[in-house]
Amino acid sequence: MDETFKLPQYKIFINPIDFRELKRDIWIDDPVPAQLAIDGKKLEIDLSYRGSHIRDFEKKSYQIVYYKPKKFKGSSLVHLNAEFKDPSFIRNKLSFDFFKEIGCLAPQSRHVFLTINGKAEGVYLEIESVDENFINRRDLPNGSIFYAVDGDANFSLMSDLDKETKKSLKLGYERKWGSAKEELYLQELIYQINTLPKAEFQKEIQRYVNVESYLRWVAGVIFTSNYDGFVHNYALYRNGATGLFEVIPWDYDATWGRDVNGKRMESDYVPIHGFNTLTARILDENHFRKQYRKLLEEIMNHQFTVEYMAPKVEKLLQSLRPSVLLDPYKKQQLDQFDQELAVITLYMEERKNYLKKKLTMFD
């Protein structure tokens, strides 16, 4: 492989007995001890599978927790995503970078090449964990982080899963960082979203939500077309200084024109107004609606253009191609990989046409 294009190498070594234990039941979250050779260093780690339905895939995704030392490059753990259903390998990274460019918090990511016990596992995306280190790395005020773990993270009093009133306003969320007291702030947020009278909503919601940041996140979901983005694929960060909640995107491989199965997605599949209770209430306010429309137009004229994005897509694909040739799970699909620039740019053109037609609904 040309040294110019070689990806960072992740070399994992596991005792065969521990490796058999890991493979014995893919649904067990318990980690096994392993060693990681990276950047000329050898680290002791705990290794486990990650994800839900993706564990069934032939190419597994992993979570690495640093054991000795406890941190490496400022992180306690990282995620290695196989990106198995994404023919391009880049949609997650492309999305996270896009969110950052439009003014949202988003995880850092980079592609690496993984081997386990000397066997090539192929191209992976290393993704920063959204945790206390995420906050510290950005010099953000300490606060709390909640993961949206299922469809009940819909900002509603009603369950998205069983269509009944939620037994707890914490349903759908898992506290990743922060004290137990922070869960009271989360519950207060959900309660206020659903009970504030319309006459008070515009003013009062800004005591709980960073609305400017929230609308930028909504725009990011809309432009990338993450179908699950409004009720599942995100984390909540409560800024301890302002007391306001912001949203952080997560799990964006099913975007830019392909769905969760890697199949082509229609450009109008995700509606311009999104879907969850908070988004509906915010866009019901004339002031926020105009703010949202202006934001969509600005992004459509700057970041979400083929002229701006295509070079980024092409650069990523070119940097990965030599490594894709060595990926045992994907090297037979190189023809499809080579077509992904055209797939993504066509999606952008069709998506922009759809969004332009729908902008008038925010007048």
N, C-alpha and C positions, 0 to 999 in steps of 0.2 A: 504494500500500500504506500502511495506517495506520502512522504513525511509531511508535506505541506498541508495535507488534508486529514492527517491522522487525528482522531478524537482523543481526548483524555482517556486513559485506561483505568478501569476499575477491575482489579484482580482479586477475587474472593476465594479463599481456601477454607473448606469445611471438612472436619473429620467425617469419613464416610458413614460412620454410625449415626452422627448427628444429621447428616444429609438425608439418610433414610428416614429418620424421625420427622424431619421437615416435610418430606414428601408423603408421609404416611396418611396425613389428613390435611388437605389444603385449606380446610375451613377453621383450623385451630390457629389462634393468634399468638400462641406461645412461641417466643424466639428460640433460636439455637445459637450457640457460640460460634464465631468464625473469625477469620483474619481478613483484613482488607489492605491490599497494597495499592497505594495511590500517591502520586506526586513524589515518589521516592521515599515514602514513609510506610511503615507497617503498623496498622492499628488493630486493636482488639475491638470487636463489634458484636452486637446481637443482631441476628438476621431473622426476618419473618416475612411471610407473604403479606401483601396489602391489596385493598380493593374488595369489592363484593362479587359481582358477576364475572369480573375479569379473571378471577382465580381459576375459572374453568378453562381458560385459554391455554393453548400449548405453551406459549411463551409467557412466563409468570412475571408479575411485578413485585417489587420488594420494598421493605422498609428497613433502613439501617439505623440502629441506635449505637452511638459511640460509647464504648465501655471503658477503654483505656487508651488514650485519655478520654475524659467525659465530654470534651468538646473538640471539634476540629474545624478550623476556619470560622469560628463563631457559632457553629451549629451543634446541637445535641443529637439531632437526627436528620436524615434526609430521605426522600422518596426516590425510588428508581422505577419509573414507569416504562413498561414495554411498548406502549403506544401501538398495540397489536392490531387494532382495527383501523388505524389511520395509515393509509398507504404512503403518506408523505412523511410521517414521524414528526411533523412540525406544528400541527394545529394548536396543541397546548401552548407551546412556547410562543408561537405567533400571537396567540390571544393574550397571554400574560404581558408580552411586550406592548401590544396594542393598548391594553388597559392602562399601563404606565404612561404611555404617550398621550392619552386623553385625560390624564390627571387623577387616576385611581391608584390606590394601594394594590399591589399584586406581587406574587412570589417571584423570586429570581429562579432562572432555570438554565440548564446547559445540557447539550448532548454528550454522552460518554459511550465508550464501548466496554461491555461487560464480559468477563470470563469467570467461570466457576470451576475450580479445580482443573484449570488449564483448558477447559472446553469453552469455545466461543458461544456466548448467549446472544450477542449482537448489539444493535444500537438501542440505547435507553435514554430517557430524559431524566436527568437529575433535577428534582424540584425541591426548593427550600420549604421547610416546614413552617406553617403559620402558627407561631407560638411566641413565648417571651423573647426568644432570640430575634424573631422577626421584628418585634417592637424595638428592641435594643439596637439592632443593626441600623435602623432608620432614625434613631434618636427621637422616637415618639414618646409622649407621656405614658407612664405605666397605666394600665387599666385592666381590661379583661378581653378574652377571646372565646367565642362560642362557635362550634362547628354546627352547621346545618346538616344533620345526619340522615334525614328522610323527608318525605313530602309534607310532614306536619310543620316544617319550618316555613310556613306560608303567611306569616304575620296575621293570622286569623284566629278567631275564637273557635272555629269549626275545624275538625280534623279533616285533612285531605285524604286520609287513608280509610277511615270508616264512616265519614260523612256525619259524624255526631259531634256534639259539643265536647271540646277537649276537657279531660279530667284535670289537666295541669297546663299552665301557660308555658311551662318549660318543655313541653313535648316537641320533639323535632330537633332539639338542641343538646349538645354535649359541651360542658364547660372544659375548655382546653387550658385556659390560664386565668388566674384571678381568684379572689377569695369567694367563699360561698355566698357572701353578701351581694356579690355582683349579680347573682341570679335574681335577686329582688329587682334590680334595675332592668333586667331583661323582661321579667314578668310585667313590670310597670309599663315598659315600652309597648308590649303586645296589647295590654289592657287599654292604654290611651289611644293607640291606633284605631281600635274598634269602638271606642265609646265617646271620643271627643265629638261634640256637636259640630255640624258643618260650619256654623257661624264662628266657631273658635279654632277650627282645625288649622288654617293657614298659619296663624300666629303661634299656637301652642305646640304644634308638631316640631317646630324648630327648637324647642327646649329638649327634645329627645333624639332627633335625627339631624345629622349634617346633610341638609336637603341638597345643597349644591353637589356634594360628593355622591349622594345617592342617585341623583339624576345622571351623573356621569357614568356611574356603574350600570344603570338601566340602559343607557345608550350603548355601553360596551356589550351588554348581553344582546341587544337588538342588532347591532352591526355584525357580531360574530355568529348570531343565530344559535345560541345555546338553549335548546328546548327546555332543559331541566333547570336552567340558571335562576329562575325566579323562586323556586321552592326547594331547592336542594343544593346545587353546586356553589356554595359560598360559605364564608365565615363572617361573623360579626365581631368587630373590634369596637369596644367602648373606650373612648379617649378619656383618661382619668382627669385631665385638666379641664376639658370643656364639658364632660358628661355626655357627649353626643356619640351616637352609634354611626359607624361607617361599615360598608360592605366590601369584602375582599373576595375576588373570584377564585374558583377552584374547579378542577376537572373539566377542561375545555378541549378535549380531543374530538368531541362530536360537534364540530363547528365548521365555519368556512365552506359550507356546501356539502358536508357529509354528516350522516346521522350516527347514532351509537353503534350501529352495525357496519359502519364504513360505506353505506350505500348513499347515493346522491340524494340530497335533500332539496325539496322545492324551495325557491327563494322567498316565497311568501308564507312558509310554514310557521314561523314565529311572528306573531302579530306585533305591529309597531307600538302598541300600547302595553305590551307585556301582560303578565297575569300573576298577581298576588294582591292581597288586600291593601298593603301599604302603597304599592304603585297605583292601584285604582284610586285610592283616596287622594294621593298627591296630584295625580293628573286630572282629578275632578275640580281642582282649584285653578281658576283662570290664570292667576299669576304664575304658578308653577308650570302650567301647560305651555304658556308662552316661553318661559325659560327653557323648557325641554325642547320645544321646536327650534329655538335659536341655537341650542347646543347641537341638535342633530344636523342642522344646516352647516354649522361651523366644521364639524367633524367630517361631513360629507364633502366639503370643499377642500379639506386639508389632509387628514390622516386616511380617510376611507376613500382613496382614489387608487386606480390601477397604477398610475404614474408613481405614486408614493410607495405603494405596498409591493408591487411586482419585483422591484430590485431586491427588497428584503427577502421575499419568498425565494427568489432565484438563488440568492447568496446562501441561504440556509440549505436548500436542496443540493447545491453544488458541493457544499462542505460535507454533506452526509453521504453522497453517492458512493465514494470509494468504500466506505464502511458498510453500506447496505449490501454491497457485493460480497461481504464477509459474514453477513447476518444469516445464520442457518435457517431461520424461519421466514426470511423475506427476500433472499437473493433471487428466488425464482419469479418474483413479481416485479422485477426491475422495470419492465415496460409500463406497468401501472404507475410506479414511482415517477417515471419520466414524464407522465402526463399530468402530474398534479399541479404544476404551474398553470396550465391551461384550465384545469378544473377550478382552482381558486380564483383566478382572474375572471372567469365567466360568472362564477357565483357573485363576485363583487359587482359586476356590471348589472346583473339581473336584480340583485338585492337593492342596489341604489335606485333602479327604476321603480321597484315596488315602493320603497320608502318615499321617494319624491311624490308619487301619486297619493300617498296616504298623509302627507304633511298637513293638508288642509283641514284634517279633523281636529287639529290643535289651534285653529284660528279662533 
